[in-house]
Amino acid sequence: MLVKRSVLATAAALASLTGALAATQAQAAPVSPQAVSPTVTPAPEKVFHTTDGLSSCPKGRFCTETWDPVKKSWKIHVFWQCGTYALSNWEGVGAYINNQDGAYAKVLNKDKKLVWPEIPPNNKKGWGNWSDAWFIRPC
């Protein structure tokens, strides 16, 4: 009889602990993935960070701004050569300036279709959501 009570007491204690564990797991905050810096392949002409964001772009260049969660600052990419550049970990809203001589820049999705209309070479700052952008063709 004593063994039976001991087994029942142990079973009740386990059931109580299991319920408490399940409740604790349900209340726990989800674990977020580790932050990753945005990158470009092949590397553009120039890359730097600033807390002020994109304010200008050198003559003959296409410039972009995207948030870098690792450095907690804006990451600026300056493109000079034509070609297709692959983007990785570009998320959220950022900016661009096309200061090229007559070339329209293109931001493309994974199927290499336009994400936004082509960007005219007007040396004006524009904004867009980089989350659907997979490639850039400066010219």
ABEGO torsion letter per residue (X at the ends): XAAAAAAAAAAAAAAAAAAAAAAAAAABBBBBBBBBBBBBOBBBABBBBBAAEBABBBBGBBBBBBBBAAAGBBBBBBBABBEBBBBBGBBEBBBBBBABBGBBBBBBBAAGBBABBBBBBAGBBBBBBAAABABBBAX
